[in-house]
Amino acid sequence: MYALEALQSMKPGQVLQVIADCPQSFRSVPEEAVKHGYLLAAAPEKRGQDLYFYIRIPL
């Protein structure tokens, strides 16, 4: 998951927006982020075919 690689180089408080076009991502992106100690900054959003996730680095 490339998003987790990007999160590793981010600073506390920063937010990463992940855009996915795969329905399976609805579960895997948030689950993997939380499993690795990151937080969801907002509920996932669906816009058309795309899913938007906002993942925050804990302070």
C-alpha positions in Angstrom: 0.0 0.0 0.0 1.8 3.1 -1.2 -0.2 5.4 1.1 1.4 3.8 4.1 4.9 4.5 2.6 3.9 8.2 2.2 2.6 8.4 5.8 6.0 7.3 7.1 7.7 10.5 5.9 5.0 12.8 7.1 5.0 15.0 10.3 2.6 14.7 13.2 -0.7 16.5 12.5 -0.3 16.3 8.7 -3.2 14.7 6.7 -2.8 12.5 3.6 -5.7 12.4 1.1 -6.0 9.0 -0.6 -8.2 8.6 -3.6 -9.1 5.0 -4.6 -11.3 3.7 -7.4 -11.6 0.1 -6.1 -14.6 -0.9 -3.9 -12.3 -3.2 -1.9 -10.4 -0.1 -0.8 -13.3 1.0 1.3 -12.3 -1.5 3.9 -8.6 -2.1 3.3 -7.3 1.6 3.3 -8.8 2.6 6.6 -8.1 -0.8 8.2 -4.5 -0.8 7.2 -4.0 2.9 8.2 -5.5 2.3 11.7 -3.6 -1.0 12.1 -0.3 0.9 11.6 -1.2 3.6 14.2 -2.6 6.3 12.0 -6.0 8.1 12.4 -8.9 8.7 10.1 -9.3 12.5 10.0 -12.8 12.2 8.4 -15.2 9.6 7.4 -14.5 8.1 4.0 -16.4 9.8 1.1 -17.7 8.4 -2.1 -17.8 10.7 -5.1 -18.9 8.9 -8.2 -16.6 5.9 -8.6 -13.9 7.3 -6.4 -13.4 6.8 -2.6 -11.7 9.5 -0.6 -9.8 8.8 2.6 -8.2 11.4 4.9 -5.5 9.9 7.1 -3.9 11.9 9.9 -0.5 11.4 11.5 -1.1 11.4 15.3 0.3 14.3 17.3 
